[in-house]
Amino acid sequence: MTQIIKTLIIIALCTSCARLYAEQINTQNPNSKLISINFEPPPPPTRGEPTGRAQGGAGRGCEPTALVPLTKSTNGDFLWGLTVAERPHFWFSLPRNLTTKDAIEFVLKDDVGKEIYKMMLKNAEVPRGIISFTLSEKTPPLQIGKLYNWSFSIYCDFQTVEDKPGNVRGSIQRVSVSTTLKNQLAGAKTPVDQATIYAKNGIWFDTATTLAVNMRGKKQNDISSAWANLLQQVKFEKIVSLPVTNCCHK
C-alpha cells in the first residue's frame, strides 16, 4: 500500500511539472494567459526516414535535437510530421553555443534520395537556442502527398578534428488544405488561434512555425505560454526555456 501511495504522489508531481514553465511565464507577465494547445497526432506513415541519431564529437556538445514529435509505428520509430506549406520551416535546438570552429548543415531529399536543398553554415558564432531552416524561393515547392527526408548535422571543430558529426534525421509530408481547414484558419484572429487549429488537425510543422516565428525578439506573452505547452506535450520539456533565435532561416 505504501508503494502505491508513493507512485500516486510521483504521478501527481510529474503532472504538475508539465505546467511549470507555462505557469512561470504567466507569473512573469500577469497580462498573459495560461494557454493550452492540444496536438492530435495523425496516423503514422507507412514509411519514412528512421530516427537515426549519429552522435559524433565525442560528447563535445554536437548532438542536436529536432523539434518534431516521435511517431511510433509497426514499421519503426520516426521523427515525422505534416505541413501545408510549400516551403516549410524546420526547427532544431542547439546543445551549446557554436563557434567559428563549428559548422551546421541541413539537407532535404525526396523519397528516392535526390537532394532538393542543402545549406551549410560555417565560420559563424551561433548562440545556444532554437534555430530554423526553410527552403529558398529557388527551391521547388514540396509536392502534396510526397514524403521527403531531412537531416541536420553539427560538425564540432570541423577544421581540425576528423570526427563524425552529431546528426538527426526525420521525414516531412505536405498535405492539401481542405475547405474546412481553410475556413477555420480564415476565422482565426491570433497566431495562437491559428496554431490551435493546425494542432487539432495534426499539422505539426505549421503549428510550431506559427508560434515560433511570432516569438522571435518578443517578451513573454500568450504565444510563449502556448509554445511551452506544445513542447511539453511532445516531451521537449528540457528545451522549452531556450530562446528562438534568428539564425539560419531565409
N, C-alpha and C positions, 0 to 999 in steps of 0.2 A: 504494500500500500504506500509506503514511504517513497519508493522508486517512482510510482505512478504520479504522486504529488510533485516530485522533482521534475518529472517530464513535462507536466502541465505548466509548471512555472517557467521552464525553459521556452516552451512554445509561446507562452504569453509574452515573454521578454522579446523574442525574435520578431513577433508580430508588431510590437510597438517600435522596435528598432527600424523597421521598414519605413516608418513615417518620420524618423528623427530629423533627417536633413530638411525635408519639406517644412516641418514644423519650425525648425531653426530659421529658415527663410521668412516664415510668416511672423516670427518674433522680431526679426531684424527690421522688417518693413510692415508695420501694423496696417498699412493700406492694402496689402496683398491678401489674397485668399488662398486657402489650402485647396489646391486643385487636384482632382483625381481623373486620370485618363485610363480607360480600360482597353488595352490592346488585345484583340481577339485574333490569335494566330490562324492563318489559312491552312488548308490541308497541305501536308508535306509534299515536296516534289517527288517525282518518280526517279529522278536522277539529279546529280549536282556535284559540285566540287567538294571532296571530303574536307573535314575540318582539320586539315593538316597544320601543325604549328612547328616549324623548324626553329629551334631555339639556339641560334648561334651567339657568338660574342662571349662565350664562357661566363655567362651570368653578369655581363657588364652593363645591364640595362638596355638590352636590344630586343626585348620581347614586347611587341606591340599588342594592342587589344582592338579588335574590330567591334564597333558598336552595332552589332547585328545579333538577333536572337539565335540561340542554338535550337535547331529543329531536329528532333529525333524521329526516325522512321525505320521501317524494316530494312531499308537499303543503307542504313548508316546514319551518322550524325552530320548535320550540315549547318554552316552559317549561311543562312539563306533568307531572302526577303523579297517582297513585291514592290513595284514602283509604277506610277503612271507617267513619270517624267520621261521625256525624250533623252535628256542628258542629266541623270540624277546626281545627287551628291552622295559621296561615300565617306563615312565618318570613322575616325580611328583615334585612340588615345596613345600618347607617348609615355613611356615609363619614367623618363627623366628629361632634363634639358639636353638638347643636342647641340654640338659644337661644330665648328668648321671642319673638324676631323671626321665627322659622321656624314652619312648620306641616307636619304629615304627614297623609296621607289614605289610607284603604283602602276599596275598593269591590268588591263582589261582584255579578255579574249572571248571569242564566240564559242559556240558549243563544239566546234571542230578544231579548236586550238589556234585559230587565226588571231593575231594581235590586232585589236581595234584601237587601243590607246595606251600610251606609255608616258610617264612623267618621272624624271629623276631629279631630285633636288640635292645639290652639292654645295659645299663651301658656304653654308648659311647657319646662323645661330637660330635655333627654333626652341622656344620655351616649352616646358612640360605643359601639356594640356590636351585639348581635343582639337584635331585638325580635320580638314576635309579636302577631298579631291572631287573635281567634276570634269566632265568631258568638254573639250574645246568646241567652239562653234564649227570648226572644220571637220570634226568627227561626225560620221553618220549617226543619226538618232537610233536608239535601241529599237529593235523591231518588236512589235506586240507578240507575246506568246513565246518568244525565243529566250532560251536560257543562256546567260553569259557568266563567265567565271572571272573573278578578280583575285589579285594578290597584292599584299602590302608588305614591304620589307624595310628593315632598318639595318644599315651597314655601320657597325661601330668601328671607328678609327680605320676606315677602309683604305686609306693611303699607305699605311704602314703595317697593318696586320692582315694576314691572309686567314680569313675565317668565314664560316657560313653566316649569312645574315639571319637576324630574327625575322620570322615570316609568318603571316597568317593568310589563309585562303578561304574563299567562300563563293557564293553564287547570287545572282540577281535575275529577276524576271519582270519584264514590263507587261502590264495588263491594260486593257482599254478602260476608258472612263464610261461607266454605264450612265444612262439617263438619270437614274435615281441618285447616284453619287454626284453627278453634275449639279442637280437641283439642290442637294444638300449643301454642297460647297458654296453655291450661289447665295444661300441663306446664312452662311457663317459670317459673323460680324467681327471676330477677332482671330488672331493666329491660334489661340488655344482652342477656339471653336473648330477651326479647320483641322487642327491636329487630332482633336477628339473624333471627328468624322473619319479621317484616314485610319485611325487606330481601330475604330469599330468595324471598319471594312477590311482589316488585316493588312493594310498597306504600310509596311514598316518604314521604308526609306523616306517617304513623303511625310510621315508622322514626325520622324526625327528631324528632318530638314526644316520643316515649318517652325519647329520650336528653336532649334539650334541657331539658325540664321538670324532669328529675331532676338537672340540673347547676346550677340557679339557687342562688346563695349557698353553694355547697359547694366544698370543696377539690378539688384534682386527684385523680382516682381512676380506677377502671376505666372508668367512664362517659365521662370526659373522653378517655381513650385511644380508646375506640370512636367517639366523636364526631369526633375528629381523623381517624381512619381513614376514616370515612364521607365527610366533606367532601373529603378528598384524592381519593377515587375519582371524584368528580364535578367535579374541577377548581376547588375552592374553597380552595386552599392559603393564599391571601392573607388569608382571614378566619378561619382555624382558631383563631388565638390570641385572637380577640375574645371578651369575656365575654358570656354570655347574661343579659340584663337582665330586670327585672320590668316593663318598660314595655309598655303598650298592650293587654295581654291582659285579658280579663274574668275 
